[in-house]
Amino acid sequence: MIDYGEKNLEKEIALVFEEQYKKLFGMVYRMTENIQDTEDILQNVFIKAYSNIKKFRGDSELSTWLYRITVNEGNGYLKSW
């Protein structure tokens, strides 16, 4: 587990999101089967992660936390149908 300094968290979340984007895109696309919806969901994921970065406790990797947010957003999309 990496100990992120609070001031570096915003940069780190952007880097992790960029590194994981293709993987997250594929996961969400399999849920939605729609490129536009997938992009919208991933935008929401980034906004939620960035807005809630102070809630990140460091119990896991940032990528794991981001993955969980993505799953929750994807499931929310599916429930809305």
C-alpha positions as CSV (number, residue, x, y, z in Angstrom):
1,M,0.0,0.0,0.0
2,I,1.3,3.4,-0.9
3,D,1.2,6.3,1.6
4,Y,-0.1,9.2,-0.5
5,G,0.5,12.7,1.0
6,E,-2.8,14.6,1.0
7,K,-1.5,17.2,-1.4
8,N,-0.4,14.6,-3.9
9,L,-3.7,12.7,-3.9
10,E,-5.3,14.9,-6.6
11,K,-2.4,14.3,-8.9
12,E,-2.3,10.6,-8.1
13,I,-6.0,10.1,-8.8
14,A,-5.6,11.7,-12.2
15,L,-2.6,9.5,-13.0
16,V,-4.2,6.3,-11.8
17,F,-7.4,7.2,-13.8
18,E,-5.3,7.8,-16.9
19,E,-3.4,4.5,-16.4
20,Q,-6.6,2.5,-15.8
21,Y,-8.8,4.2,-18.3
22,K,-8.8,1.5,-21.0
23,K,-9.5,-1.2,-18.4
24,L,-12.3,0.8,-16.8
25,F,-13.7,1.7,-20.2
26,G,-13.9,-2.0,-21.2
27,M,-15.5,-2.9,-18.0
28,V,-18.2,-0.2,-18.2
29,Y,-18.7,-0.8,-21.9
30,R,-19.6,-4.4,-21.3
31,M,-22.3,-3.2,-18.9
32,T,-23.7,-0.5,-21.1
33,E,-22.9,-1.6,-24.7
34,N,-22.9,2.1,-25.6
35,I,-19.9,4.3,-26.0
36,Q,-21.5,7.5,-25.1
37,D,-23.0,6.1,-21.9
38,T,-19.6,4.6,-21.0
39,E,-17.9,7.9,-21.5
40,D,-20.5,9.6,-19.4
41,I,-20.2,7.1,-16.6
42,L,-16.4,7.3,-16.6
43,Q,-16.7,11.1,-16.4
44,N,-18.9,10.7,-13.4
45,V,-16.4,8.3,-11.9
46,F,-13.6,10.8,-12.2
47,I,-15.7,13.6,-10.7
48,K,-16.7,11.4,-7.8
49,A,-13.2,10.2,-7.1
50,Y,-11.8,13.8,-7.3
51,S,-14.6,15.2,-5.2
52,N,-14.2,12.5,-2.5
53,I,-10.5,12.2,-2.5
54,K,-10.2,13.2,1.1
55,K,-12.4,10.2,2.0
56,F,-9.7,7.9,0.6
57,R,-8.3,6.2,3.7
58,G,-5.4,4.4,2.1
59,D,-6.7,1.0,3.1
60,S,-6.2,-0.1,-0.5
61,E,-4.5,1.1,-3.7
62,L,-6.0,4.1,-5.4
63,S,-6.7,1.9,-8.4
64,T,-8.8,-0.4,-6.3
65,W,-10.8,2.5,-4.9
66,L,-11.3,3.8,-8.4
67,Y,-12.4,0.4,-9.6
68,R,-15.0,0.3,-6.8
69,I,-16.4,3.7,-7.7
70,T,-16.6,2.6,-11.3
71,V,-18.5,-0.6,-10.4
72,N,-20.9,1.4,-8.3
73,E,-21.5,3.9,-11.1
74,G,-22.0,1.2,-13.6
75,N,-24.5,-0.6,-11.4
76,G,-26.3,2.7,-10.8
77,Y,-26.6,3.1,-14.5
78,L,-28.0,-0.4,-14.9
79,K,-30.5,0.1,-12.1
80,S,-31.8,3.3,-13.8
81,W,-32.9,1.3,-16.8
